[in-house]
Amino acid sequence: MNIWIGFTLAAVVLQTARFMLQKHLSGAGLSPAGATFARFLWAAPVVWAALLISGLDWPDLTLRFWGLAILGGVTQILATVCVVALFRSRNFAVGITLKKTEVLLTAFIGFLILGETVSLAALLAICVGLFGVLALTDTPVPGGRGLSRFANRAAGLGLTSGLFFALSGVTYRGASLEVPGGPEVRALITLVAVVTSQLLLMGAWLAWREKGEITRVITGWRVTSLVGLTSVAGSFCWFSAFTLQNAAYVYAVGQSEVVLSLLASVLFFRETLSRREGLGIALISISVLALIVLT
């Protein structure tokens, strides 16, 4: 198995755990922005400690690196806020799956920004996954016909988060490729830069727009700190995978997250899935398996 697949699967496990914790926080009084901020508040000290322990010298970084890293950080914040808000619209497994529109969007954005392409066979596998996403998105609306069936809040949040995650994945890969050194060095340096900028940006936003939310995040440290720890470990795995492989392939294999989210939905949150939702998840799972074989 290629090492980037191992990093991606590890990131999937950690990210699923983080989203479960954020779903809990979202239902426990924190706003979507507050639940998102929790990951950066506790992740920043960890990544800086890891940098100090590693003994790495901070490299000279280009303006292109900082532009891509900050753009990736901002779009990831917006994407995560959309996902946390999405948890209030539909159940956990479907919410996670809807955001997987990021895969096809990543292939397109990766070509526009980095000039990277995917093979025809991989593109077909990605399209199978897209059909699964559409099956999940097609939520009947009373009196709706045709395309109007897709005009619902969950679909809008899912597609928006997918676009932002696609932008963050591609820009993170672009930023990491600007860092000299091996995959682990590139991942750590990029992670430190991104998490620090996210902490400052979100902290300023909450202090301005949601007074008292930072205090609520801190007082709920028993859960919010776990969000930060799973976040930093998962992000390191994602960033390592991005340094080794096209972001579209990384996100495509990352769709295996739907299997874990399904288990979490049924076992932890006691939610049920419809037959159509099961079909959508099955199509996405087939897409992921095909991509593992093809790459």
Order of alpha helices (4+ residues) and beta strands (2+ residues): alpha-alpha-alpha-alpha-alpha-alpha-alpha-alpha-alpha-alpha-alpha-alpha-alpha
